[in-house]
């Protein structure tokens, strides 16, 4: 392809691919703000989940994960409901997917994370130390919405102090 053909191809691509108004005021495109203003909200706050899920909401508020959005583990809320109506299902990680969700934050790696804020574990070592089968998922010992709930209940049943 000749130089002239490449230039012509570039001009056509620019006309077809760039949105209207792009470059008329530098890198700012005048229509961008209006387009964003009418875009449907997809990300929700936890308050939008609680009316339909009050028990989980209450448990979550008391748990170690109270600062996390429901959407950190589940799908985007805008895919689940719109205008107070359910429009789609919600992902609920389980098995390996659950472990992957948990380990996104709790995997012990060489990162600057304060272990007082986020408990870091080494997956297989954690299970070995507690003499738990290596194929157990996180939720077999931890309640996902209040991670220490079941651990503390088990300790209380056998008379072991909480210890954190």
C-alpha positions as CSV (number, residue, x, y, z in Angstrom):
1,X,0.0,0.0,0.0
2,X,1.3,3.4,-0.9
3,X,1.9,6.3,1.4
4,X,-1.1,8.1,-0.2
5,X,-3.3,5.0,0.5
6,X,-2.2,4.9,4.2
7,X,-3.0,8.6,4.6
8,X,-6.4,8.2,3.0
9,X,-7.1,5.2,5.2
10,X,-6.1,7.2,8.3
11,X,-8.4,10.1,7.3
12,X,-11.4,7.7,6.7
13,X,-10.7,5.9,10.0
14,X,-10.6,9.2,11.9
15,X,-13.9,10.3,10.4
16,X,-15.6,6.9,11.2
17,X,-14.1,6.2,14.6
18,X,-13.8,9.5,16.4
19,X,-17.0,10.8,18.0
20,X,-18.6,14.0,16.8
21,X,-17.0,17.1,18.2
22,X,-13.7,15.5,19.2
23,X,-10.8,17.9,18.8
24,X,-13.0,21.0,18.4
25,X,-11.9,22.2,21.8
26,X,-8.6,20.5,22.3
27,X,-8.8,17.1,24.0
28,X,-12.2,18.0,25.6
29,X,-15.2,16.8,23.7
30,X,-18.3,19.0,24.4
31,X,-20.9,16.2,24.2
32,X,-19.1,13.9,26.7
33,X,-20.7,15.4,29.8
34,X,-24.2,15.1,28.5
35,X,-23.6,11.4,27.4
36,X,-22.3,10.5,30.9
37,X,-25.3,12.3,32.5
38,X,-27.9,10.1,30.8
39,X,-25.9,6.8,31.3
40,X,-27.8,4.4,33.5
41,X,-26.3,4.0,37.0
42,X,-24.9,0.5,37.4
43,X,-22.9,0.5,40.6
44,X,-25.0,0.5,43.8
45,X,-24.3,1.2,47.4
46,X,-25.0,-1.4,50.1
47,X,-28.1,0.6,51.2
48,X,-29.7,-0.5,47.9
49,X,-29.3,-4.2,48.8
50,X,-30.6,-4.0,52.4
51,X,-34.3,-3.6,51.7
52,X,-34.5,-7.0,50.0
53,X,-31.7,-8.7,52.1
54,X,-32.2,-7.3,55.6
55,X,-30.8,-10.3,57.5
56,X,-27.6,-10.5,55.4
57,X,-27.4,-6.7,55.6
58,X,-27.5,-6.7,59.4
59,X,-25.0,-9.6,59.6
60,X,-22.7,-7.8,57.2
61,X,-22.9,-4.5,59.2
62,X,-21.6,-6.4,62.3
63,X,-19.0,-8.4,60.5
64,X,-15.3,-7.8,59.6
65,X,-16.3,-7.0,56.0
66,X,-18.6,-4.1,56.9
67,X,-16.5,-1.6,54.9
68,X,-16.8,-3.6,51.7
69,X,-19.5,-3.1,49.1
70,X,-21.7,-6.1,48.2
71,X,-20.4,-5.6,44.7
72,X,-16.8,-6.4,45.8
73,X,-17.9,-10.1,45.8
74,X,-21.1,-10.1,43.9
75,X,-22.0,-8.7,40.4
76,X,-22.7,-5.1,39.7
77,X,-26.0,-4.1,41.3
78,X,-27.3,-2.4,38.2
79,X,-27.4,-5.8,36.5
80,X,-29.6,-7.2,39.4
81,X,-32.3,-4.6,39.8
82,X,-33.5,-1.4,38.2
83,X,-36.3,1.0,39.3
84,X,-37.0,-1.2,42.4
85,X,-37.5,-4.3,40.2
86,X,-35.3,-7.4,39.9
87,X,-34.1,-7.6,36.3
88,X,-31.4,-10.3,36.6
89,X,-29.7,-12.8,38.8
90,X,-26.8,-12.1,41.1
91,X,-23.5,-14.0,41.2
92,X,-22.7,-15.7,44.4
93,X,-19.2,-17.1,44.4
94,X,-18.9,-20.6,45.7
95,X,-16.2,-23.3,45.9
96,X,-13.1,-22.3,44.0
97,X,-14.7,-19.0,42.9
98,X,-15.4,-18.2,46.6
99,X,-11.9,-19.0,47.6
100,X,-10.6,-16.9,44.7
101,X,-12.8,-14.0,45.9
102,X,-11.5,-14.3,49.5
103,X,-7.9,-14.7,48.4
104,X,-8.0,-11.5,46.3
105,X,-7.6,-9.6,49.6
106,X,-6.3,-12.3,52.0
107,X,-3.5,-14.0,50.0
108,X,-0.2,-13.5,51.8
109,X,2.1,-11.9,49.3
110,X,5.0,-9.5,49.3
111,X,2.8,-6.4,49.5
112,X,2.6,-3.5,51.9
113,X,-0.6,-4.5,53.7
114,X,-1.1,-4.1,57.4
115,X,-2.0,-7.5,58.8
116,X,-3.8,-5.8,61.6
117,X,-6.3,-4.4,59.0
118,X,-6.5,-7.4,56.6
119,X,-5.7,-10.8,57.9
120,X,-3.3,-12.4,55.4
121,X,-3.0,-16.2,55.1
122,X,-1.1,-18.7,53.0
123,X,-3.9,-20.9,51.8
124,X,-2.5,-24.5,52.1
125,X,-0.4,-23.6,55.2
126,X,-3.5,-22.1,56.9
127,X,-5.4,-25.3,56.3
128,X,-2.5,-27.6,57.4
129,X,-1.9,-25.6,60.6
130,X,-5.5,-26.0,61.6
131,X,-5.5,-29.7,60.5
132,X,-8.3,-29.0,57.9
133,X,-8.6,-31.0,54.7
134,X,-6.9,-29.2,51.8
135,X,-10.0,-29.3,49.7
136,X,-12.1,-27.3,52.1
137,X,-13.5,-23.9,50.9
138,X,-13.3,-20.8,53.0
139,X,-17.0,-20.8,53.9
140,X,-16.8,-24.2,55.5
141,X,-15.2,-22.5,58.5
142,X,-15.9,-18.8,57.9
143,X,-19.3,-17.1,57.3
144,X,-18.6,-15.0,54.2
145,X,-20.7,-12.0,55.5
146,X,-19.3,-12.1,59.0
147,X,-16.0,-14.2,58.7
148,X,-15.4,-14.8,62.4
149,X,-19.1,-15.7,63.3
150,X,-18.8,-19.5,62.9
151,X,-15.2,-19.5,64.2
152,X,-16.3,-17.8,67.4
153,X,-19.3,-20.0,67.8
154,X,-17.2,-23.1,67.5
155,X,-14.7,-21.8,70.0
156,X,-17.5,-21.0,72.5
157,X,-18.9,-24.5,72.1
158,X,-15.6,-26.2,73.0
159,X,-14.7,-23.6,75.7
160,X,-11.8,-22.0,73.9
161,X,-11.2,-18.3,74.3
162,X,-11.8,-16.1,71.3
163,X,-8.3,-14.8,70.8
164,X,-9.3,-12.7,67.8
